[in-house]
């Protein structure tokens, strides 16, 4: 796995972000957590996001 891919996965699965999102959802300040992808390693990152189960919306990029 490339260093860039590993860094992107770490950023994507940041526990502090998920904790903050959970808190904001409970407070009614946000309703959804969305991910919008870019072309680099898109398939693997999107599957990582799907398997994480934290994202309400995942939108892949169709044009690069």
Biopython code that builds the backbone (N, CA, C, O; Angstrom):
import numpy as np
from Bio.PDB.StructureBuilder import StructureBuilder

atoms = [
    (1, "UNK", "N", (0.847, -1.175, 0.000)),
    (1, "UNK", "CA", (0.000, 0.000, 0.000)),
    (1, "UNK", "C", (0.893, 1.240, 0.000)),
    (1, "UNK", "O", (1.861, 1.316, 0.757)),
    (2, "UNK", "N", (0.565, 2.195, -0.843)),
    (2, "UNK", "CA", (1.389, 3.392, -0.942)),
    (2, "UNK", "C", (1.228, 4.265, 0.300)),
    (2, "UNK", "O", (0.231, 4.188, 1.018)),
    (3, "UNK", "N", (2.225, 5.082, 0.522)),
    (3, "UNK", "CA", (2.203, 5.987, 1.671)),
    (3, "UNK", "C", (1.028, 6.954, 1.577)),
    (3, "UNK", "O", (0.388, 7.261, 2.582)),
    (4, "UNK", "N", (0.745, 7.440, 0.353)),
    (4, "UNK", "CA", (-0.378, 8.356, 0.163)),
    (4, "UNK", "C", (-1.705, 7.683, 0.472)),
    (4, "UNK", "O", (-2.577, 8.283, 1.100)),
    (5, "UNK", "N", (-1.862, 6.442, 0.035)),
    (5, "UNK", "CA", (-3.096, 5.716, 0.291)),
    (5, "UNK", "C", (-3.278, 5.485, 1.784)),
    (5, "UNK", "O", (-4.378, 5.646, 2.312)),
    (6, "UNK", "N", (-2.226, 5.118, 2.448)),
    (6, "UNK", "CA", (-2.295, 4.899, 3.896)),
    (6, "UNK", "C", (-2.672, 6.191, 4.621)),
    (6, "UNK", "O", (-3.473, 6.165, 5.555)),
    (7, "UNK", "N", (-2.104, 7.308, 4.201)),
    (7, "UNK", "CA", (-2.422, 8.608, 4.811)),
    (7, "UNK", "C", (-3.877, 8.976, 4.564)),
    (7, "UNK", "O", (-4.542, 9.501, 5.458)),
    (8, "UNK", "N", (-4.377, 8.709, 3.366)),
    (8, "UNK", "CA", (-5.777, 9.006, 3.043)),
    (8, "UNK", "C", (-6.721, 8.136, 3.874)),
    (8, "UNK", "O", (-7.747, 8.622, 4.349)),
    (9, "UNK", "N", (-6.389, 6.872, 4.052)),
    (9, "UNK", "CA", (-7.230, 5.994, 4.876)),
    (9, "UNK", "C", (-7.242, 6.460, 6.329)),
    (9, "UNK", "O", (-8.281, 6.438, 6.989)),
    (10, "UNK", "N", (-6.088, 6.878, 6.815)),
    (10, "UNK", "CA", (-6.005, 7.370, 8.194)),
    (10, "UNK", "C", (-6.875, 8.615, 8.368)),
    (10, "UNK", "O", (-7.578, 8.755, 9.369)),
    (11, "UNK", "N", (-6.822, 9.514, 7.386)),
    (11, "UNK", "CA", (-7.635, 10.725, 7.442)),
    (11, "UNK", "C", (-9.121, 10.390, 7.327)),
    (11, "UNK", "O", (-9.950, 10.984, 8.017)),
    (12, "UNK", "N", (-9.450, 9.453, 6.468)),
    (12, "UNK", "CA", (-10.829, 9.049, 6.241)),
    (12, "UNK", "C", (-11.458, 8.403, 7.472)),
    (12, "UNK", "O", (-12.648, 8.582, 7.732)),
    (13, "UNK", "N", (-10.661, 7.655, 8.226)),
    (13, "UNK", "CA", (-11.171, 6.899, 9.374)),
    (13, "UNK", "C", (-10.776, 7.526, 10.709)),
    (13, "UNK", "O", (-10.569, 6.815, 11.692)),
    (14, "UNK", "N", (-10.672, 8.831, 10.745)),
    (14, "UNK", "CA", (-10.243, 9.552, 11.942)),
    (14, "UNK", "C", (-11.307, 9.453, 13.042)),
    (14, "UNK", "O", (-12.420, 9.956, 12.887)),
    (15, "UNK", "N", (-10.955, 8.804, 14.146)),
    (15, "UNK", "CA", (-11.900, 8.606, 15.247)),
    (15, "UNK", "C", (-12.382, 9.916, 15.846)),
    (15, "UNK", "O", (-13.548, 10.023, 16.227)),
    (16, "UNK", "N", (-11.512, 10.915, 15.937)),
    (16, "UNK", "CA", (-11.914, 12.207, 16.495)),
    (16, "UNK", "C", (-12.993, 12.855, 15.630)),
    (16, "UNK", "O", (-13.917, 13.477, 16.154)),
    (17, "UNK", "N", (-12.880, 12.713, 14.316)),
    (17, "UNK", "CA", (-13.894, 13.250, 13.422)),
    (17, "UNK", "C", (-15.229, 12.545, 13.655)),
    (17, "UNK", "O", (-16.269, 13.197, 13.748)),
    (18, "UNK", "N", (-15.200, 11.216, 13.750)),
    (18, "UNK", "CA", (-16.440, 10.471, 13.957)),
    (18, "UNK", "C", (-17.083, 10.831, 15.294)),
    (18, "UNK", "O", (-18.307, 10.926, 15.381)),
    (19, "UNK", "N", (-16.283, 11.031, 16.328)),
    (19, "UNK", "CA", (-16.815, 11.438, 17.630)),
    (19, "UNK", "C", (-17.467, 12.812, 17.540)),
    (19, "UNK", "O", (-18.547, 13.029, 18.088)),
    (20, "UNK", "N", (-16.811, 13.734, 16.849)),
    (20, "UNK", "CA", (-17.363, 15.080, 16.684)),
    (20, "UNK", "C", (-18.670, 15.044, 15.894)),
    (20, "UNK", "O", (-19.629, 15.734, 16.240)),
    (21, "UNK", "N", (-18.703, 14.241, 14.838)),
    (21, "UNK", "CA", (-19.914, 14.129, 14.018)),
    (21, "UNK", "C", (-21.055, 13.535, 14.842)),
    (21, "UNK", "O", (-22.188, 14.009, 14.759)),
    (22, "UNK", "N", (-20.772, 12.521, 15.620)),
    (22, "UNK", "CA", (-21.799, 11.915, 16.471)),
    (22, "UNK", "C", (-22.369, 12.946, 17.436)),
    (22, "UNK", "O", (-23.584, 13.024, 17.616)),
    (23, "UNK", "N", (-21.509, 13.726, 18.048)),
    (23, "UNK", "CA", (-21.948, 14.772, 18.982)),
    (23, "UNK", "C", (-22.797, 15.814, 18.264)),
    (23, "UNK", "O", (-23.857, 16.199, 18.758)),
    (24, "UNK", "N", (-22.340, 16.269, 17.104)),
    (24, "UNK", "CA", (-23.084, 17.275, 16.352)),
    (24, "UNK", "C", (-24.439, 16.761, 15.888)),
    (24, "UNK", "O", (-25.414, 17.511, 15.866)),
    (25, "UNK", "N", (-24.506, 15.486, 15.516)),
    (25, "UNK", "CA", (-25.788, 14.898, 15.131)),
    (25, "UNK", "C", (-26.744, 14.868, 16.321)),
    (25, "UNK", "O", (-27.916, 15.219, 16.184)),
    (26, "UNK", "N", (-26.249, 14.452, 17.489)),
    (26, "UNK", "CA", (-27.091, 14.405, 18.693)),
    (26, "UNK", "C", (-27.604, 15.788, 19.057)),
    (26, "UNK", "O", (-28.726, 15.926, 19.545)),
    (27, "UNK", "N", (-26.792, 16.814, 18.825)),
    (27, "UNK", "CA", (-27.180, 18.197, 19.125)),
    (27, "UNK", "C", (-28.078, 18.788, 18.043)),
    (27, "UNK", "O", (-28.573, 19.905, 18.195)),
    (28, "UNK", "N", (-28.286, 18.070, 16.979)),
    (28, "UNK", "CA", (-29.136, 18.546, 15.899)),
    (28, "UNK", "C", (-28.477, 19.585, 15.006)),
    (28, "UNK", "O", (-29.161, 20.279, 14.254)),
    (29, "UNK", "N", (-27.165, 19.699, 15.080)),
    (29, "UNK", "CA", (-26.454, 20.702, 14.298)),
    (29, "UNK", "C", (-26.120, 20.233, 12.888)),
    (29, "UNK", "O", (-25.960, 21.050, 11.981)),
    (30, "UNK", "N", (-26.016, 18.933, 12.704)),
    (30, "UNK", "CA", (-25.844, 18.361, 11.371)),
    (30, "UNK", "C", (-26.728, 17.134, 11.271)),
    (30, "UNK", "O", (-27.110, 16.545, 12.282)),
    (31, "UNK", "N", (-27.047, 16.755, 10.050)),
    (31, "UNK", "CA", (-27.887, 15.578, 9.855)),
    (31, "UNK", "C", (-27.139, 14.431, 9.206)),
    (31, "UNK", "O", (-27.453, 13.267, 9.456)),
    (32, "UNK", "N", (-26.152, 14.742, 8.375)),
    (32, "UNK", "CA", (-25.486, 13.700, 7.601)),
    (32, "UNK", "C", (-23.983, 13.917, 7.561)),
    (32, "UNK", "O", (-23.502, 15.044, 7.678)),
    (33, "UNK", "N", (-23.248, 12.823, 7.393)),
    (33, "UNK", "CA", (-21.818, 12.860, 7.119)),
    (33, "UNK", "C", (-21.635, 12.338, 5.705)),
    (33, "UNK", "O", (-22.006, 11.206, 5.396)),
    (34, "UNK", "N", (-21.061, 13.173, 4.852)),
    (34, "UNK", "CA", (-20.909, 12.811, 3.449)),
    (34, "UNK", "C", (-19.439, 12.722, 3.068)),
    (34, "UNK", "O", (-18.581, 13.367, 3.670)),
    (35, "UNK", "N", (-19.174, 11.919, 2.067)),
    (35, "UNK", "CA", (-17.836, 11.773, 1.506)),
    (35, "UNK", "C", (-17.934, 11.989, 0.008)),
    (35, "UNK", "O", (-18.736, 11.348, -0.672)),
    (36, "UNK", "N", (-17.123, 12.886, -0.496)),
    (36, "UNK", "CA", (-17.021, 13.124, -1.932)),
    (36, "UNK", "C", (-15.611, 12.739, -2.332)),
    (36, "UNK", "O", (-14.639, 13.238, -1.765)),
    (37, "UNK", "N", (-15.498, 11.859, -3.302)),
    (37, "UNK", "CA", (-14.195, 11.286, -3.639)),
    (37, "UNK", "C", (-13.500, 12.052, -4.748)),
    (37, "UNK", "O", (-14.090, 12.874, -5.449)),
    (38, "UNK", "N", (-12.228, 11.744, -4.871)),
    (38, "UNK", "CA", (-11.442, 12.214, -6.006)),
    (38, "UNK", "C", (-10.775, 10.993, -6.626)),
    (38, "UNK", "O", (-10.757, 9.930, -6.006)),
    (39, "UNK", "N", (-10.233, 11.113, -7.818)),
    (39, "UNK", "CA", (-9.795, 9.927, -8.559)),
    (39, "UNK", "C", (-8.677, 9.079, -7.954)),
    (39, "UNK", "O", (-8.674, 7.871, -8.189)),
    (40, "UNK", "N", (-7.745, 9.618, -7.204)),
    (40, "UNK", "CA", (-6.610, 8.826, -6.713)),
    (40, "UNK", "C", (-7.079, 7.750, -5.740)),
    (40, "UNK", "O", (-7.650, 8.055, -4.693)),
    (41, "UNK", "N", (-6.835, 6.496, -6.090)),
    (41, "UNK", "CA", (-7.187, 5.351, -5.239)),
    (41, "UNK", "C", (-8.669, 5.324, -4.887)),
    (41, "UNK", "O", (-9.053, 4.839, -3.823)),
    (42, "UNK", "N", (-9.492, 5.844, -5.779)),
    (42, "UNK", "CA", (-10.901, 6.045, -5.478)),
    (42, "UNK", "C", (-11.609, 4.762, -5.058)),
    (42, "UNK", "O", (-12.312, 4.754, -4.048)),
    (43, "UNK", "N", (-11.440, 3.684, -5.806)),
    (43, "UNK", "CA", (-12.181, 2.463, -5.503)),
    (43, "UNK", "C", (-11.853, 1.935, -4.107)),
    (43, "UNK", "O", (-12.754, 1.588, -3.344)),
    (44, "UNK", "N", (-10.582, 1.877, -3.780)),
    (44, "UNK", "CA", (-10.196, 1.345, -2.464)),
    (44, "UNK", "C", (-10.659, 2.252, -1.332)),
    (44, "UNK", "O", (-11.121, 1.765, -0.301)),
    (45, "UNK", "N", (-10.541, 3.563, -1.511)),
    (45, "UNK", "CA", (-10.974, 4.495, -0.468)),
    (45, "UNK", "C", (-12.493, 4.469, -0.285)),
    (45, "UNK", "O", (-12.988, 4.530, 0.841)),
    (46, "UNK", "N", (-13.222, 4.380, -1.383)),
    (46, "UNK", "CA", (-14.680, 4.322, -1.267)),
    (46, "UNK", "C", (-15.126, 3.046, -0.562)),
    (46, "UNK", "O", (-16.043, 3.083, 0.258)),
    (47, "UNK", "N", (-14.499, 1.933, -0.867)),
    (47, "UNK", "CA", (-14.850, 0.681, -0.192)),
    (47, "UNK", "C", (-14.478, 0.732, 1.285)),
    (47, "UNK", "O", (-15.188, 0.176, 2.123)),
    (48, "UNK", "N", (-13.376, 1.391, 1.606)),
    (48, "UNK", "CA", (-13.004, 1.582, 3.010)),
    (48, "UNK", "C", (-14.083, 2.382, 3.728)),
    (48, "UNK", "O", (-14.470, 2.050, 4.849)),
    (49, "UNK", "N", (-14.565, 3.436, 3.077)),
    (49, "UNK", "CA", (-15.612, 4.266, 3.666)),
    (49, "UNK", "C", (-16.918, 3.484, 3.834)),
    (49, "UNK", "O", (-17.573, 3.581, 4.872)),
    (50, "UNK", "N", (-17.288, 2.721, 2.825)),
    (50, "UNK", "CA", (-18.513, 1.916, 2.907)),
    (50, "UNK", "C", (-18.412, 0.933, 4.059)),
    (50, "UNK", "O", (-19.342, 0.808, 4.856)),
    (51, "UNK", "N", (-17.297, 0.240, 4.150)),
    (51, "UNK", "CA", (-17.113, -0.764, 5.206)),
    (51, "UNK", "C", (-17.017, -0.158, 6.595)),
    (51, "UNK", "O", (-17.305, -0.837, 7.581)),
    (52, "UNK", "N", (-16.618, 1.107, 6.697)),
    (52, "UNK", "CA", (-16.533, 1.773, 8.000)),
    (52, "UNK", "C", (-17.916, 1.974, 8.603)),
    (52, "UNK", "O", (-18.079, 1.932, 9.823)),
    (53, "UNK", "N", (-18.919, 2.193, 7.743)),
    (53, "UNK", "CA", (-20.287, 2.318, 8.228)),
    (53, "UNK", "C", (-20.628, 3.642, 8.887)),
    (53, "UNK", "O", (-21.679, 3.746, 9.518)),
    (54, "UNK", "N", (-19.786, 4.653, 8.766)),
    (54, "UNK", "CA", (-20.030, 5.939, 9.419)),
    (54, "UNK", "C", (-20.636, 6.982, 8.493)),
    (54, "UNK", "O", (-21.208, 7.966, 8.961)),
    (55, "UNK", "N", (-20.521, 6.782, 7.200)),
    (55, "UNK", "CA", (-20.923, 7.809, 6.248)),
    (55, "UNK", "C", (-22.366, 7.594, 5.807)),
    (55, "UNK", "O", (-22.776, 6.477, 5.490)),
    (56, "UNK", "N", (-23.127, 8.689, 5.793)),
    (56, "UNK", "CA", (-24.522, 8.632, 5.363)),
    (56, "UNK", "C", (-24.637, 8.738, 3.845)),
    (56, "UNK", "O", (-25.544, 8.165, 3.241)),
    (57, "UNK", "N", (-23.713, 9.474, 3.238)),
    (57, "UNK", "CA", (-23.714, 9.696, 1.796)),
    (57, "UNK", "C", (-22.299, 9.524, 1.272)),
    (57, "UNK", "O", (-21.351, 10.056, 1.849)),
    (58, "UNK", "N", (-22.153, 8.787, 0.188)),
    (58, "UNK", "CA", (-20.852, 8.644, -0.479)),
    (58, "UNK", "C", (-21.073, 8.923, -1.949)),
    (58, "UNK", "O", (-21.835, 8.224, -2.617)),
    (59, "UNK", "N", (-20.395, 9.960, -2.457)),
    (59, "UNK", "CA", (-20.555, 10.342, -3.863)),
    (59, "UNK", "C", (-19.228, 10.207, -4.584)),
    (59, "UNK", "O", (-18.303, 10.981, -4.338)),
    (60, "UNK", "N", (-19.129, 9.233, -5.468)),
    (60, "UNK", "CA", (-17.886, 9.087, -6.238)),
    (60, "UNK", "C", (-17.787, 10.147, -7.333)),
    (60, "UNK", "O", (-18.798, 10.661, -7.809)),
    (61, "UNK", "N", (-16.586, 10.456, -7.714)),
    (61, "UNK", "CA", (-16.332, 11.386, -8.797)),
    (61, "UNK", "C", (-16.505, 10.647, -10.125)),
    (61, "UNK", "O", (-15.960, 9.558, -10.311)),
    (62, "UNK", "N", (-17.253, 11.233, -11.031)),
    (62, "UNK", "CA", (-17.426, 10.622, -12.344)),
    (62, "UNK", "C", (-16.526, 11.261, -13.393)),
    (62, "UNK", "O", (-16.239, 10.641, -14.418)),
    (63, "UNK", "N", (-16.084, 12.465, -13.160)),
    (63, "UNK", "CA", (-15.185, 13.172, -14.076)),
    (63, "UNK", "C", (-13.915, 13.512, -13.322)),
    (63, "UNK", "O", (-13.968, 14.028, -12.206)),
    (64, "UNK", "N", (-12.783, 13.227, -13.924)),
    (64, "UNK", "CA", (-11.531, 13.534, -13.236)),
    (64, "UNK", "C", (-10.764, 14.623, -13.943)),
    (64, "UNK", "O", (-9.682, 15.007, -13.497)),
]
sb = StructureBuilder()
sb.init_structure("model")
sb.init_model(0)
sb.init_chain("A")
sb.init_seg("    ")
for serial, (resi, resn, name, xyz) in enumerate(atoms, 1):
    if name == "N":
        sb.init_residue(resn, " ", resi, " ")
    sb.init_atom(name, np.array(xyz, "f"), 0.0, 1.0, " ", f" {name:<3s}", serial, name[0])
structure = sb.get_structure()
